[in-house]
Amino acid sequence: MIVVFILYFVAVYYSLRFCLQDNFHTLRYAILTMLIAQLSFQVLDILDIYHLYDFNTVRMYIFGSIGSTGLYGEGSHVALCLVPLVFLKNRYGHHLNAISILTSVSIALAVSATAFIGIVLLTVLLIVKVNTWPRQVAALGLVVGSISLVLVGWYIFGLEFLSPIARRFYGVFEVMTGTIEPGVNLSAMVYANGVHMALAGLMDIVGSGIGNFSIYFDGAVASSAIERISHGQLNKDDGSCVLLKLIGETGIFGLALVTYFGLSCLAIINKFGNCTISVIACFLVMAAIRSAGYFHGPFVLSFALVGVLWQMGEIWPRTFLNRRTPLISVPELPDPHPNTIQNG
């Protein structure tokens, strides 16, 4: 598995190097093809013609009809993989394009709380560009305010169409405070459990070790309630978020790694605005909300982008470790037959 992961990461790394030279033209065509396939599967599923999976994981929140996740198994996975693409510009620099439209339609067919918070958060990062403390406070206020509006609309004014999203936010806070009542959202319990498991890894300093995250499950805050609802793994191995998993399995080292790559992605977004490489950096921001595992495409993609730009000296100020090279061009290779000085 380690060998396969290294090969996978190297392939993504050099693919990104190619994309930087190609100005992402080829990548846009590949994304467009993928979105057409995604929407085709969603339509076939909704029309009850063909089901890629033998279960329905999503219902349309507003209309109450059966929705579909297409190529993905859950609505949160659709959000994780597609939400950043909403902000992808075309070659002419326009936000409103075929990719953004198709992405928005697909997300609408598999809407989730992850999609809601992701769109709000990425809008803040890409447009406001959090590069000063006042703007960071304003950005945080917008995110918290948006969630608060959803909770108030559901809890106080009884807007039932907000219930599936609001119950997830409310459920996480409810579980973390030790209150688990009948009707608490299962996704909220799993996520809160993941937070508690990650904290347990930090308490152990070095964590549980790679692949052993589940040893913290039984002692976590909502484990008994989750076991009563459903038997089996049910996110025991990932805590519903790969960044929580990384912290729980590697302890302080994982926290340092998550912090470094998180700050690197924010630096990319701050430096390059809302261009394509900032959109790719947003995948790690989405992984911070919810993700599937170390091999998950967006997670590896964003880590590879940080590696590419660090090697090119385009994220942080120049040091003796990262010599600056042009962003869009590959560094010139040394001449294999250098001229030699002839002795007279």
Summary of the structure (lengths in Angstrom):
residues: 344
radius of gyration: 22.0
end to end distance: 58.4
largest distance: 93.7
contacts: 1071
relative contact order: 0.10
helix: 63%
strand: 1%
